[in-house]
């Protein structure tokens, strides 16, 4: 059968257009599990979901929030989720030590938001002053992690520790007490409930050099679907630039819908704190989500020195990969917002 050349050409164009449309409609289904309820600190992910950035990158993303009664950690190695948000690098180190095949692919807090708060005017103005505190309110996770480093680096003593029950009542009732805090949580809650700004002593500024809010995935996804991992990280990076510097209304509306406890006032107070923890350090030149070998080695060495691990427990380099970060993805959005 004979076809005219222009008919063939039109057919080829139509086929190409149809193929392109099918490709545009094809979306990789991805599940991200967070480590707590929806909040401004997670804003970049909700921004990329709400404004279509994930869709633009060929991703159909489902965000499953964590919370006090939710343990998302086993979901990643079990294949129930594709990406997992965790608090710091200790969890990633633990996985490698236990031969759980996960790997960190991005770090969204260049400064760990963990802090110790104190009452103003009580003599706790520097991190070293905390060694004088009679009562240090810490949850179990803090006692077995950064407290061990604090003892080694600053001379803290176990007899100072009292359990933190996630209520401000003990702290507010005793001006000589100090307690653990998260930069965008307890300091703002103290100001709202008690009407004063507490002294906020950052663990990161004191030398606790872990990255915060890191994203883990499975090693098999990095090996077999590196393009999908790359697209997720890059879209999330862009989401954070747009959330921190652009129009974040759609993301905020989504966060408030999922977690009604979040208020506009809380969001507004959180944004400058988030910028000071996310878009700093290496992120200013390499892009949000940046990681470095030097930083990882420094934190690993401090963890070993504090007795959290033995040098023979695992190879720290297996806990992360920099192949998807440090590419300046989205940096121009910060510059555009500044103009």
N, C-alpha and C positions, 0 to 999 in steps of 0.2 A: 504494500500500500504506500502511496506517495503523499507526502505532506509538503505544503509550501513552506519555504524557509522562514517567512515571517510568522507562520502559524507555530512552527517549532520554537522560535524565539519567544513568542508569547507564552507558550506552554512552559518553557524553562523558567521564565520570569515568575509565572504564577506558582510554579513548584518551589522556587526559591523563597517567594513571599510566604507561602504556606509553611515551608520548613522553618523560616525565621519566626513566624507567629507561634508555631508549636514549641520552638525553643524558648521563646519569651514566656510561654505559659508554663513550661516545665519548671517546677520549683522543688528543690531538695528539701524534704521535711527534716527539720532540726528541732531538738528539744533542749532548752537551756534550763537547768535547775539552779535557783538562787539559794543563798544560805540564810535568808531571812525574808520577812514579809516585804512587799513592794515599798520602796522608799526612794527619796531623791538620790541616794548613793548609787542606786541601780539605774539611774535615769538614762544613761546612754543606751542601754539595751531596750528600754521601753520607747525611747525616742526613735531608734532605728526601726522598731516594730510599728509605731504609730505613724511615722512620716513616710513609710514605704521604702526606706533604705534597704532593709533586708530583702524585700521583694525585688528591688532593682538589682540586687546582687544574686538573684535566683534562689532565694531562700524563703521557705515557709516556716517561720519560727514560732514555736510554742514556748512561752516562759512559764515555768512552774515555780511558784514562790515557795520559799521555805518558811520556817516559823518554829515556835517553841515546841510544838508537838510533831514536827516533821524532820525526818532524817533522810536527806537526799544523797548522802555519800555512797551508800551501797548501790544506788541506782546507776552510777556511771560504769563501774566495771561489769555490772550485770547487763549492760546494753539497753537499759530503760531510758536513759537520757544520753545526749551526745556531748554536752558541755556542762560543767559543774563549776559554780562559783564557790570558792573557799576563802577563808579569812586571811591566811598567810602561807608562807612556804613550808612551815612545819608539817602541815598535812600532806603536802606533796612529798616531802622527805620521808614521812612515815610510810606512804604507799610504796616508795621504792625500796625501803628497808624490808617491807613485808612482801615484796615481789608482786605487788598489785600493778598491772601494766597501764598506768596512767602517766600523763605528761602535761606540764604547764605550758600554755601557748601564748599567754599575754598576762600582763600585770597592770591593773587599772589604777591602783593607788601606789604612786611612787613613794609616798610616805605612809607607813602603817598608821591608821587613825587611832590606834590604841593609846590611851593616856591614863595618867593618874590625876585626879582632881583633889583640891584642898580648899579650905576656907581661907579667904584673904586675911592678912594680918596675923596669922598664926605661926609664922616662921617657916613655912614650907614654900619657899619661893624658887628653889632650884631642885633638880632631881636628887642631888646629893643630900638635901635636907630631909628627904623621906626616910633616911636611916634613923632619924630621931622620932618618927611617928610611933605612938603607942599602939595605934590600931590601923591596920591596912586591910580594907575590905576587898576581898578577891574571890571570884568564882573559881570553881575547881579547875577549869581550863587554864586560867591564868596562873594558878598555883603550880601546875605541872609544866608550864612553858616559860613565859617571859619572867616570872618570879625567880626561876632558877638562874637566869642571866642577871637579874637585878641583884641577887645575893652575891654573885661572883664579881660583878662590875662595881657595885655601889655599897656592899656591906650590909645588905638587908638581912633580917633574921626571921626564922620561921615563927618565933613566938609573937611577932607583930601581927600575923595573919588571923583574920576572922572571916567567916563565910559571907560572901556578898549574895543577897537574896533577890537582887534586881529590883530593890525598892530603895528610894532615897531617904527613907525615914531614919535609918541608923546614922547616916552621914550628916543629915541636917540637925539631928539631936545632939551631936558631939562635934564641937568645933575643932577638936584636936585630932579627929579621925581623917583619914584620906581613903579614897576608894578608886577602883578601876573605872574607866569611862571610855566611851567611844566618841570621837570628836564631834559627830553630828547628833549625839543622843543625850547623854547625861548632862554635859555642860549647858545645853539649851533647856533641858528640863529643870535644872536647878534655877536658872534665871527666871523661868516662867513660874515655878512653884514658890520659890523663896525670895525672889526679887533681888538677887545679887549675882554677880558674875564670879564663878569660882576661879581659882588659880588652876590653869590647865598645863600640866607638865607632860609633854609629848615623849613617848618612848623612842620614837624615831629620832627626835632631836638629841636624845640622850645616848644614841648609838645602837638601838635595836633596829638593825638594818634590813629586816625582811620587807619584801613587797607585800602590799595588802590587796585584798580582793583580786586574787589571781583566778584565771580561768583554766581549768583542766579538761582534757579530753582523753580518749583512749589512744594508746600507742598505735593500734591497728588503723584508726581513722587517719592519723598523721601519715602512716605508710601507704594506705590504700586509697584515701580520699583527700590528699593534700590540698587540692583546689577548693574543695568544700570548706575545709578548715580555714584556708586563706580568706575566702569570701566572708566567712562569719567574723573573723577577727577584724578585717578591714571595714566591714559594714558597722561593726560595733564601735570601732575607733571613730568613724565619722559620726555615729550616733552621739558619742560623748562630746565631740566638738560642737555639734548642733545643740545639744542639751545645755552645755555650759555657757555658750556664747550666742546662740540663736533663739529662734522662737520655739519654746519648749511646751507651749500650752497643751498640745495634743498628748504629749507624754505625761504631763502632770495630771491631766484629766483621767488618763488611763490608770496611773498610779493610785489616784484618789478613789477611783471606782473599785479597784482591786483591794485597796487597803483604806477604808474610810477614816482611819485614825489620822491619816496624813492631812495637814491643813496647809493653806496657802502661806500662812505666816511661817510655818516650819520650813517650807520649801525655800522661801526667800532668805531665811537665815542660814540655810544649809548651803546654798550655792557658793558663796565666797569661801566657805570652809572646804567644799569639794574641790574648787579650783586650786586651793593651796595644798591639796594632797594628791590631786590627779595630774594637773598640768604643770609640773615642776620637775626639777632635776633633768634627767635624760629625756623626759617627754618634751621638754621645750625645744630640743633640737632633733630628736629622733622620732617624735610623735607619741601621742597617748598610747599606753600599752607597752612601752619600751621595757626591755630587760637587758642586763649586761652580765657577762661572765664574772667580772670583777666584783660586782655587787653580790652575786650568788655565792661566790667563794667566801667573801667577807662574812656573810650571814651564816654560812655553813660552819666556818671556823669558830664563830661565837657560840653556835649551838653545841659544838663539840666541847669547847672550853667550859661551857656551863654544865656539862655532863648530860645533855639531852641525848647525845649519840656517842658511839665509839667510832674512831676513824675507820675501823674495818667493817662497819655496819652496811655501808652502801657507797656507790659512786655518786656524788652529788650532781655531777653533770647529767646523769640520767633523769633527773627530776624535771627538766625543762628543755625547751628548744627556742631559739631566737629566729627560726626561719620565717616566721609569719609577722614579726614586728620589726621596729627600728627602720621602717621604710618611709616615714614622714606622711603616712596616709592621713589626709584630712587637715594637715597643718595650715593649709591655705584658708581654711574656714575660720580659724582663730584670727588670722591676719585680716580677713575680710571684715570680721566683726569689729576690729579695732579701728577701722577706717571711718 
